[in-house]
């Protein structure tokens, strides 16, 4: 599997100490880098990197897909009251319906990597966006919970390649010095989708009904699929070895067992996945039930949250390289971010006043550094397996999002059935989550493989 750039930073190649070796269980990467010499009659070779209007056009086509992907990921947090009232959903049913996106998204990560290497980003993403359009249409017209659940699964499948397809395309077709800027711009596009999914989505749901939100999303996904298919081209396929991508399931399992991965997986699932689960669903019910906000006030807090994330991405793109030069490694940056998030997640259920909504924008300050955990972990492995490391952690994050999003609903309903009111039940469920996050953070600090690199 090709190595993908999954950070907003330009990262120097990490070298392993002579005493540090991967365990034999991790299968060596079989990918061979192809030369850029094109066969006769093929498109021009890719040493002439994409620039100018063509480069901007291709970026915007991919950005449209990720914009919609993130909007559909986050929209349920804003319109959750309409979904619950219209469909008479319990907390567990609401969590199950919303988390289906992340379940499907996570399961698709490994096959998406194979398809990107085999067919290229243009074909893979355009085809999958059509699946997402069908899923959004099913949510718009479905009358049963299972129909809505199926639609949400299809959405998760359909948008599963939006970010990884663009990263792999950029890695192969744009100049190395442009990579950080391209990645940061993609993250900004995704955050823009989250902003649209907050207050604007709520206003649209109030005016037209929540089903029309998904109808318009279905149309937008069709347009994005057309943009990707017709405006990008297959320039990235010139560097793809059509026979090399490893699909060995043992390689994935062995990688998960590696001590460095064992250290990173728990916080990826519970802290990073937990944040995404709250951001994309449970922050809405928490604000309306525990803090007694109206749906409009809650959507404004979501707007502040996503706007702060956007600003933090911009700031971190400048600050992180500066911090590294001054001795603050990526490990230190990600550790501080994970600690800050866990402290905030603990304070949220314990501090329930009119002013406690400020905790959500404060959480957003640590989000960019939190995702440096992926980059820092990948740097501790040889470059030949960095792509699989990043994909594996991405899978763990979305698996964690599914587990936390659904699990919070189940735990909340258990406390309700035990005689607690909805606010108390959700409070105790968040405290359970905070306890597991502290455990994963302690594991991360204590489970330090001998000889690992702190880049």
ChimeraX attribute file (.defattr): number of C-alpha atoms within 10 A of each C-alpha:
attribute: neighborCount
match mode: 1-to-1
recipient: residues
	/A:1	26
	/A:2	27
	/A:3	20
	/A:4	22
	/A:5	23
	/A:6	24
	/A:7	22
	/A:8	25
	/A:9	20
	/A:10	16
	/A:11	15
	/A:12	8
	/A:13	10
	/A:14	16
	/A:15	14
	/A:16	17
	/A:17	10
	/A:18	7
	/A:19	8
	/A:20	15
	/A:21	12
	/A:22	16
	/A:23	12
	/A:24	9
	/A:25	14
	/A:26	17
	/A:27	17
	/A:28	13
	/A:29	19
	/A:30	14
	/A:31	19
	/A:32	15
	/A:33	11
	/A:34	11
	/A:35	13
	/A:36	14
	/A:37	13
	/A:38	13
	/A:39	10
	/A:40	7
	/A:41	6
	/A:42	10
	/A:43	13
	/A:44	14
	/A:45	17
	/A:46	19
	/A:47	13
	/A:48	11
	/A:49	15
	/A:50	17
	/A:51	13
	/A:52	8
	/A:53	9
	/A:54	11
	/A:55	15
	/A:56	11
	/A:57	16
	/A:58	22
	/A:59	20
	/A:60	19
	/A:61	22
	/A:62	29
	/A:63	24
	/A:64	22
	/A:65	32
	/A:66	29
	/A:67	24
	/A:68	27
	/A:69	26
	/A:70	24
	/A:71	24
	/A:72	25
	/A:73	26
	/A:74	26
	/A:75	26
	/A:76	27
	/A:77	24
	/A:78	30
	/A:79	27
	/A:80	24
	/A:81	18
	/A:82	18
	/A:83	16
	/A:84	14
	/A:85	10
	/A:86	10
	/A:87	13
	/A:88	12
	/A:89	17
	/A:90	15
	/A:91	23
	/A:92	19
	/A:93	19
	/A:94	24
	/A:95	25
	/A:96	23
	/A:97	23
	/A:98	28
	/A:99	30
	/A:100	25
	/A:101	27
	/A:102	29
	/A:103	22
	/A:104	22
	/A:105	25
	/A:106	24
	/A:107	17
	/A:108	18
	/A:109	20
	/A:110	18
	/A:111	12
	/A:112	22
	/A:113	27
	/A:114	18
	/A:115	18
	/A:116	25
	/A:117	26
	/A:118	19
	/A:119	15
	/A:120	24
	/A:121	32
	/A:122	27
	/A:123	20
	/A:124	23
	/A:125	29
	/A:126	26
	/A:127	18
	/A:128	23
	/A:129	32
	/A:130	23
	/A:131	24
	/A:132	29
	/A:133	27
	/A:134	22
	/A:135	26
	/A:136	31
	/A:137	24
	/A:138	23
	/A:139	28
	/A:140	22
	/A:141	15
	/A:142	16
	/A:143	11
	/A:144	10
	/A:145	17
	/A:146	12
	/A:147	16
	/A:148	22
	/A:149	22
	/A:150	19
	/A:151	27
	/A:152	29
	/A:153	25
	/A:154	28
	/A:155	33
	/A:156	30
	/A:157	26
	/A:158	29
	/A:159	30
	/A:160	26
	/A:161	29
	/A:162	26
	/A:163	22
	/A:164	21
	/A:165	26
	/A:166	25
	/A:167	22
	/A:168	22
	/A:169	24
	/A:170	25
	/A:171	21
	/A:172	22
	/A:173	23
	/A:174	19
	/A:175	14
	/A:176	12
	/A:177	9
	/A:178	12
	/A:179	22
	/A:180	18
	/A:181	14
	/A:182	20
	/A:183	23
	/A:184	19
	/A:185	18
	/A:186	25
	/A:187	24
	/A:188	22
	/A:189	23
	/A:190	25
	/A:191	24
	/A:192	20
	/A:193	24
	/A:194	30
	/A:195	27
	/A:196	21
	/A:197	29
	/A:198	29
	/A:199	24
	/A:200	16
	/A:201	21
	/A:202	28
	/A:203	16
	/A:204	16
	/A:205	18
	/A:206	13
	/A:207	10
	/A:208	11
	/A:209	15
	/A:210	22
	/A:211	20
	/A:212	17
	/A:213	21
	/A:214	22
	/A:215	18
	/A:216	14
	/A:217	22
	/A:218	26
	/A:219	15
	/A:220	17
	/A:221	27
	/A:222	18
	/A:223	19
	/A:224	26
	/A:225	26
	/A:226	17
	/A:227	20
	/A:228	27
	/A:229	20
	/A:230	14
	/A:231	17
	/A:232	22
	/A:233	15
	/A:234	16
	/A:235	21
	/A:236	23
	/A:237	21
	/A:238	22
	/A:239	21
	/A:240	24
	/A:241	17
	/A:242	14
	/A:243	11
	/A:244	17
	/A:245	20
	/A:246	19
	/A:247	13
	/A:248	9
	/A:249	9
	/A:250	12
	/A:251	17
	/A:252	19
	/A:253	14
	/A:254	15
	/A:255	21
	/A:256	20
	/A:257	16
	/A:258	16
	/A:259	16
	/A:260	21
	/A:261	20
	/A:262	17
	/A:263	23
	/A:264	24
	/A:265	25
	/A:266	23
	/A:267	27
	/A:268	30
	/A:269	25
	/A:270	28
	/A:271	29
	/A:272	24
	/A:273	25
	/A:274	27
	/A:275	25
	/A:276	23
	/A:277	30
	/A:278	22
	/A:279	24
	/A:280	27
	/A:281	23
	/A:282	26
	/A:283	21
	/A:284	26
	/A:285	24
	/A:286	22
	/A:287	22
	/A:288	18
	/A:289	14
	/A:290	18
	/A:291	18
	/A:292	16
	/A:293	18
	/A:294	14
	/A:295	19
	/A:296	16
	/A:297	15
	/A:298	25
	/A:299	27
	/A:300	18
	/A:301	21
	/A:302	28
	/A:303	21
	/A:304	20
	/A:305	24
	/A:306	24
	/A:307	19
	/A:308	21
	/A:309	26
	/A:310	23
	/A:311	15
	/A:312	20
	/A:313	24
	/A:314	17
	/A:315	13
	/A:316	20
	/A:317	20
	/A:318	13
	/A:319	12
	/A:320	20
	/A:321	16
	/A:322	12
	/A:323	15
	/A:324	15
	/A:325	9
	/A:326	9
	/A:327	10
	/A:328	15
	/A:329	17
	/A:330	24
	/A:331	19
	/A:332	19
	/A:333	21
	/A:334	22
	/A:335	19
	/A:336	15
	/A:337	23
	/A:338	27
	/A:339	18
	/A:340	18
	/A:341	27
	/A:342	25
	/A:343	15
	/A:344	17
	/A:345	25
	/A:346	19
	/A:347	16
	/A:348	20
	/A:349	20
	/A:350	14
	/A:351	13
	/A:352	15
	/A:353	11
	/A:354	12
	/A:355	9
	/A:356	15
	/A:357	21
	/A:358	13
	/A:359	16
	/A:360	22
	/A:361	18
	/A:362	17
	/A:363	20
	/A:364	25
	/A:365	22
	/A:366	23
	/A:367	24
	/A:368	25
	/A:369	24
	/A:370	24
	/A:371	19
	/A:372	23
	/A:373	27
	/A:374	24
	/A:375	23
	/A:376	24
	/A:377	23
	/A:378	23
	/A:379	25
	/A:380	22
	/A:381	21
	/A:382	17
	/A:383	17
	/A:384	16
	/A:385	21
	/A:386	22
	/A:387	19
	/A:388	23
	/A:389	26
	/A:390	23
	/A:391	24
	/A:392	21
	/A:393	22
	/A:394	22
	/A:395	23
	/A:396	25
	/A:397	28
	/A:398	27
	/A:399	23
	/A:400	29
	/A:401	31
	/A:402	27
	/A:403	21
	/A:404	26
	/A:405	30
	/A:406	22
	/A:407	20
	/A:408	26
	/A:409	21
	/A:410	20
	/A:411	20
	/A:412	25
	/A:413	21
	/A:414	15
	/A:415	18
	/A:416	17
	/A:417	12
	/A:418	10
	/A:419	10
	/A:420	15
	/A:421	14
	/A:422	18
	/A:423	19
	/A:424	17
	/A:425	23
	/A:426	26
	/A:427	20
	/A:428	18
	/A:429	21
	/A:430	25
	/A:431	18
	/A:432	14
	/A:433	22
	/A:434	24
	/A:435	13
	/A:436	17
	/A:437	27
	/A:438	20
	/A:439	14
	/A:440	23
	/A:441	22
	/A:442	15
	/A:443	17
	/A:444	20
	/A:445	11
	/A:446	10
	/A:447	14
	/A:448	14
	/A:449	14
	/A:450	10
	/A:451	13
	/A:452	18
	/A:453	17
	/A:454	14
	/A:455	20
